[in-house]
Amino acid sequence: MEGSGWMLISNCEAKKLKNIYCKVTWQIKQSIAQYPVAQSIEGIQSRDNLLTFIALQNHNLDQWDLWLKEYGLASFADARAHTLFTIKKVLRQLGINYEFDSSLSVPSPSEASMILQSRASRVLGNSTDQRKAKIMVTLDAKMVHDTQLLEDFLVNGMDIVRINCAHGDSEIWKELILTLRNAEVNLKAKGKWKGSTCKIYMDLGGPKIRIGSFNHSEKLLTVKTPVDSNGKFTGTIEGFVDSGAAETTVDIHSFTIAVKEQSSLELLKIGDKLTFWDLNNQKRTLRVIDILSKTCIKVQLDYTALIGASTVFIHEKGIYHIRSMPYGPVEIRLTKGDKLRLYLDEKRLGHAASDNQIAGVPVTLKKAFQNVRPADRVFIDDGKIAGIVQRVGKEYIDLMILSPVDEYVNVKEGKGVNLPDSLLSISVPALTDKDLMDLPFIASHADMVGISFVHSPNDLKMLRTKLEQLSASHLPVIAKIETKDAIHHLGRILIEGLNFNGFGVMIARGDLAIEVGYEQLSSAQEQIFNLCSAAHIPVIWATGVLESLTKKGIPSRAEITDAAYGAKANAIMLNKGKYVSESIQLLNHILTDESPPFMERKSRTTLFPQLGLFKFNSASPYN
């Protein structure tokens, strides 16, 4: 290749690349008839480029990437959005005299960029020069009528609200939307309006298995004193002992203990101590720091304590009994070695373990358990509790708990259940009866709809049919990728998505981590990014973003890095929490930082093979 200046590349290697090009183009031409897309040049270009990118995964081009870098050129690993274009350009530069196939649509780098920008704008809204990625925020029922809170969200940088239709009903959703629009009107009146209407994203609940309802009883309450990052107590908490209080209450900053005895409270003075044994059998002391009235004193607790209806407070002048504790779901605490029974009748009520029975909880979606077998793994509450199936009965399934190991975790009503080994896609469609009932409201109120637990292109075809019946085929669709099946069929899912008026992908990392395993989550999300880039499909980075800041008010170093990595997505989603406004502010700062997003890993290995994508009726003529 001396004449062309490509000294490092022999004629033999150049011919090998030509042969790869011939194999790949033949493979694509044999397959495109199976995947018709909406008759737009952009859809065809995206389909052909995606098929090219996936077909190239079977060929090792690492050495070529090194050679191209030696000449200061972009490598094939950088060419996901314009793969076939780049191969043709390299072959021409090598002086390969070949009549290139003209039947395939080949987007250039600039065309690929424009296609993605156009689709992202259509689905998520126009981007600004300051920030390319949108900020999506999950709302919940507690925000109804809290116009000021939504004003803060909008001012700090929120572009899209998310309403999760797995929770609440159409009346709550309508009130949330009204609160959002009222917040926008208020900002216009105050001169703080940013100029673009906040979009509304509503995702269908899908076939999510959840823990059902529990028996209720008087609750146990934990009064917590401040601790540092090492768990060491760093301060006290102040509260009240009150014979006039309706019931005992605890929050993060204070507590009120409702006691039966009134007259003996009058005998106490500042500095007196009430001792008690908490329910963890730890001796604790309440020190009187103020006398507020004959029925109420202010006290100070030095160490965290667990209290219940049986807790007794002792002073030399009297004994005090708790009069009333709040009622709530029974506490079901699990650790390694415990057993848990899953009742397949969701009308049964959960109960704690006793001398004659193991703890049991009801689960929703009975048919999802049709293929559960002994030794299958089961995860509860995003993996906080992990177990393995020991016995499968007609009305229940028994688990042995494997984690947590050195602590107890409470099972809670409404938390999710994952069955990564149990072939869920065979027994449960992505669209449930509830989803179909919710869809008309979504079609008339939302700017985009999300489909949860997508397994295959058939799920998208079903949704498109339902939207057409509602005269809502204009509504952009977001496919939430959160199962192993979805990753294995992602190529076909993306091609089917090209048939929608607008289409995007959400990397729903909560369920996805359980499905593929935490050790493979990084590779899985990278593959989703790569395939979406090849198909010019906008991506939403979701689940766990700035979670510590959102829930506790303090970000971790790792989640700052995670949020910055997510900047290569077209939108980033924040979940609900006490400090959402602060998270929006920080994320807005991260996304408008002048430094470029993290470089993507240049890996060719396809960890999750794309199933059923290429089907041939004849052998390739290129060997």
GIFEN-V732171 format. One record per backbone hydrogen bond with DSSP energy under -0.5 kcal/mol. NH is the residue of the N-H (numbers start at 1). CO is the residue of the C=O. Records with the same first field share a line. If there is no record, write none. Layout:
NH: CO / CO
This chain:
4: 1
5: 1 / 2
6: 1
7: 5
9: 6
10: 8
14: 10
15: 11
16: 12
17: 13
18: 14
19: 15
20: 16
21: 17
22: 18
23: 19
24: 20
25: 21
26: 22
27: 23
28: 24
29: 25
30: 26
31: 27 / 28
32: 28
34: 31
35: 32
40: 38
44: 40
45: 41
46: 42
47: 43
48: 44
49: 45
50: 46
51: 47
52: 48
53: 49
54: 50
55: 51
56: 52
57: 53 / 54
58: 55
59: 56
61: 59
65: 61
66: 62
67: 63
68: 64
69: 65
70: 66
71: 67
72: 69
73: 68
78: 75
79: 76
82: 79
83: 80
86: 82
87: 83
88: 84
89: 85
90: 86
91: 87
92: 88
93: 89
94: 90
95: 92
96: 91
97: 95
98: 96
100: 98
107: 105
112: 108
113: 109
114: 110
115: 111
116: 112
117: 113
118: 114
119: 115
120: 116
121: 117
122: 118
123: 119
124: 120
125: 120 / 121
128: 131
134: 570
136: 134 / 572
137: 160
138: 574
139: 162
143: 140
144: 141
146: 143
147: 145
150: 146
151: 147
152: 148
153: 149
154: 150
155: 151
156: 152
157: 153 / 154
158: 153
159: 135
160: 135
161: 199
162: 137
163: 201
164: 162
165: 163 / 203
167: 164
173: 169
174: 170
175: 171
176: 172
177: 173
178: 174
179: 175
180: 176
181: 177
182: 178
183: 179
184: 180
185: 181
186: 182
187: 183
188: 184
189: 185
190: 186
191: 187 / 188
192: 187
193: 187
199: 159
201: 161 / 199
202: 448
203: 163
204: 450
208: 206
209: 207 / 417
211: 415
212: 362
215: 350
217: 328
219: 326
221: 307
223: 221 / 305
224: 222
228: 232
231: 228
234: 226
235: 226
237: 301
239: 299
240: 255
241: 297
242: 240 / 257
243: 295
244: 295
245: 242
248: 324
249: 256
251: 254
256: 249
257: 240
258: 256
259: 242 / 257
260: 321
265: 262
266: 262 / 263
267: 264
268: 265
271: 288
272: 269
274: 286
275: 273 / 314
276: 284
278: 276 / 282
279: 306
281: 278
284: 276
286: 274
287: 285 / 300
288: 272
289: 298
290: 298
292: 290 / 296
293: 296
297: 241
298: 290
299: 239
300: 287
301: 237
302: 285
305: 223
307: 221 / 305
311: 308
313: 320
314: 275
315: 318
318: 315
320: 313
322: 311
323: 258
324: 258
326: 248
328: 217
330: 215
332: 330 / 411
333: 331
334: 409
336: 404
337: 401
338: 335
340: 399
341: 359
342: 397
343: 341 / 361
344: 395
346: 344
348: 345
350: 213
351: 360
354: 357
357: 354
359: 339
360: 351
361: 341
363: 343
364: 210
368: 365
369: 366
370: 367
372: 369
375: 389
376: 373
378: 387
379: 418
380: 385
381: 416
384: 380 / 381
385: 380
386: 403
387: 378
388: 400
389: 376
390: 398
391: 398
393: 391 / 396
397: 342
398: 391
399: 340
400: 388
401: 338 / 399
402: 386
403: 386
409: 334
411: 332
414: 211
415: 412
417: 209
418: 379
421: 377
422: 419
426: 423
427: 423 / 424
428: 424
432: 430
436: 432
437: 433
438: 434
439: 435
440: 436
442: 438
443: 439
444: 440
445: 441 / 442
446: 442
447: 200
448: 200
449: 476
450: 202
451: 478
452: 450
454: 480
459: 456
460: 456
461: 457
462: 458
463: 459
464: 460
465: 461
466: 462
467: 463
468: 464
469: 465
470: 466
471: 468
472: 467
475: 472
476: 447
477: 502
478: 449
479: 477 / 504
480: 451 / 478
481: 479 / 506
482: 480
487: 483
488: 484
489: 485
490: 487
493: 489
494: 490
495: 491
496: 492
497: 493
498: 494 / 495
499: 496
500: 497
501: 473
504: 477
505: 538
506: 479
507: 505 / 540
508: 481 / 506
509: 507 / 542
512: 508
513: 509
514: 510
515: 511
516: 512
517: 513
520: 517
521: 517 / 518
522: 518
524: 520
525: 521
526: 522
527: 523
528: 524
529: 525
530: 526
531: 527
532: 528
533: 529
534: 530
535: 531
536: 532 / 533
537: 532
538: 503
540: 505
541: 571
542: 507 / 540
547: 544
550: 546
551: 547
552: 548
553: 548 / 549
554: 548
560: 556
561: 557
562: 558
563: 559
564: 560
565: 561
566: 562
567: 564
568: 565
569: 566
570: 539
571: 539
572: 134
573: 541
574: 136
579: 550
580: 577
583: 579
584: 580
585: 581
586: 582
587: 583
588: 584
589: 585
590: 586
591: 587
592: 588
593: 589 / 590
603: 601
607: 605
609: 607
611: 488 / 609
613: 610
615: 613
623: 621
